[in-house]
Amino acid sequence: MSATLQLAEALIACPSVTPQDAGCQQLLGERLARQGFALETIESGPAEFRVRNLWALRRPVGTGPTRTLVFAGHTDVVPTGPLDQWSSPPFTPTHRDGKLYGRGACDMKSSLAAFVVAIEEFLAAQPDTPLGLALLLTSDEEGPAVDGTVVVCNQLAARGEQLDYCIVGEPTSVSRCGDMIKNGRRGTMSGRLTVQGVQGHIAYPQLALNPVHAFAPALAELVAINAAGGWDAGNAFFQPTSWQISNFHAGTGASNVIPGNAVVDFNFRFSTESTPESLQQRVHEVLDRHGLQYELTWTVGGLPFLTPPGELVAAVQSAIEQECGFATELSTSGGTSDARFIAKICAQVVELGPVNASIHKIDEHVEVAAIETLKNTYRRVIQRLDGALRMVAA
């Protein structure tokens, strides 16, 4: 059994359902400390939902040009769901048919293990590296994400810590490990719309105002904009902005009562071609044009970010081609991740991890062979960035 697989199994055995860390960061921190990393635990949040974050940093050796590469990820996992539906206990690492099963096997404890072992192997060969190495870990990625990575990033920014490159270990691959990396993510913005009407007896509609009926023409227009791709056209890196309703509620439950209001929850996933302000303005224009009485509150969950081809993207592409034998695909598809916080303080951020088909599912799993592939790929990225830095120094 490889060192990476052993560590992945040890992490899976920790029942770290968000926001619990359950000992994962201590296990990883002890290994990093032996490699010369300084460890800093940053806790945040109320006592009943205390979040544990770890910032581990090994500063560069020497006085020449330096850069810092950060590996970032989360130790928390989503709840297991019904235990009787699992083929094996979710926190007992189990092997079947060349796969490792357990909650977090894919999202993202295999990546965490690969981070640490890749660093150990690299430093065994290059202990005098001019490349700074760091790990940023949180137990609040699968939860509200308000006491995790964003808190650490704010503290690092306040103290002027220099971060040059970051690899987030989210499961980004589609069919085989390394076939897709994320070099950006769309922004996310939610709205809660309350359309105001007048409640009344359904037999006397002239004495009431049905908010569902009032909203229907505006809804049709918003849907038409979305269907036509009219929010924006996207660009070479991003899909067009998308708008979707997630919840629609009206009524008291009685069949003879016109509701007094309708509450609609919706979400934008938006490209760099749009801003929160531009999208908000367009929605308000539609609602106002239809004469609705309404209240609308907005929540911006994250802004879009993009790491264009450059040093880090090239290093990751090269590492995947050398290790896997094929060219990877750059993508900004999918949901959001903690990379949205890191991108505010680090110019070059990409995400690379195992195949994501089983994440958050019953019987979550990862190909055993992919764990070693991932570790080797991470190590090759470190080697390439280290080599480039040494050339500059020379």
C-alpha positions, 0 to 999 in steps of 0.5 A, a space after each residue: 500500500 502506497 504512503 498516499 493511499 495509507 494517508 487517504 484511508 486515515 483521513 476517510 476514517 475521521 468522521 469529519 461531517 461539516 463543520 467538524 474536522 475530527 482530527 484530520 488537520 492534526 494528522 496532516 499538520 504533524 506530517 507537515 511539521 516534520 517537513 519544516 512547516 510552521 503551523 497556525 490554527 485559526 478557529 472561527 464561528 460560534 461555539 456550537 459550530 466552531 470551524 477549524 482552519 489550518 495555515 501551514 507554511 514552509 518559507 523559501 530557502 535562500 535569499 534569491 527570487 522567491 514564489 509561494 505555491 499553496 495547496 488548498 482544500 477542505 477536511 469536512 465532508 457532507 453528511 452520509 445520508 441513510 447508513 443502510 444504503 451504503 454498501 460499507 460503513 462510510 467512515 470505514 475505508 473499504 476496497 472493492 474492484 480497484 476503488 476506495 470507498 468512503 465519505 470524502 474519498 473523492 471530495 476531497 481527502 484523496 487530494 489532501 493525502 496527495 498534497 502532503 505526500 507530493 510535498 514530502 517526496 519533493 522535499 526529500 529530493 530538493 530540501 533547499 528549494 527557493 519555492 515557498 510551500 503552504 497548505 490552507 485547510 478548512 472544515 467549512 467548505 461543505 457548510 456555509 463557508 463563512 468561517 473557513 477559507 475566507 477568514 484565513 484569506 482575510 487574515 493573510 491579506 491583512 498581514 501582507 502574506 505573498 501568495 503566487 500560485 494556488 492549486 485547489 484539490 476539488 474533484 474536477 476530472 470527468 472520465 479519468 484523473 487529470 482530463 479537466 482542470 478548472 482555471 476559473 469559476 462563474 460568479 454566483 448571486 441569489 435573489 429572494 423576490 417577494 411579490 405583494 398581492 392582496 389575500 382574499 376569497 377565491 370566489 371574489 377575485 375583484 376584492 383581491 390581487 393574486 401575486 402569482 398572476 401579477 408576476 406571471 408576465 414578468 416571469 415569462 419575460 425573465 425566462 425568455 431572456 434566459 432561454 435566448 442567452 440574453 444576459 450575456 454571451 459569455 466569452 472564450 472561457 465562460 459559458 453565457 450567464 444563466 438564471 434559474 428559479 430554485 423555489 416558488 411559494 405562494 398560498 396558505 395551503 387552502 384551495 379557496 384562498 388567493 395568496 397575499 404574496 408570492 416568494 420566489 428564490 432564484 440564482 444567477 451563475 454569471 460570467 466575467 461579461 456581467 457584474 452583480 450590479 448589471 444583472 440586478 439592474 436588468 431584473 429590476 427593470 423587468 419587474 418595474 416595467 410590469 408594475 409589480 409591488 415587490 421587495 427583492 434582496 440580493 446575496 452575492 455568493 462569489 464573483 467570477 474569477 479567471 486564471 488565464 494561461 500562464 506559469 501555473 496553468 502551463 505547469 499543471 498542463 505539463 505535469 498532467 501530460 507527463 504523468 497521464 499522457 494526454 492533454 487536459 481541458 481547461 474549464 470554468 464550468 460547474 459550481 463554486 468552490 473556495 477558490 473564489 476566496 483565494 483568487 482575491 489574494 492570489 493571482 494564479 489559481 487552478 483546481 485539480 482533483 480526481 473524477 467527480 462522478 460520485 461526490 456527495 453520493 451514497 458509496 462515494 469512491 475514487 479509483 485507487 490508481 488515481 490517488 497515486 496519479 494525482 500525487 505524482 501530478 502535484 509533485 511534478 507541478 512543484 518540480 516545474 515551478 521550482 525549476 523555473 524559479 532556479 533558472 531565474 535565480 541563475 
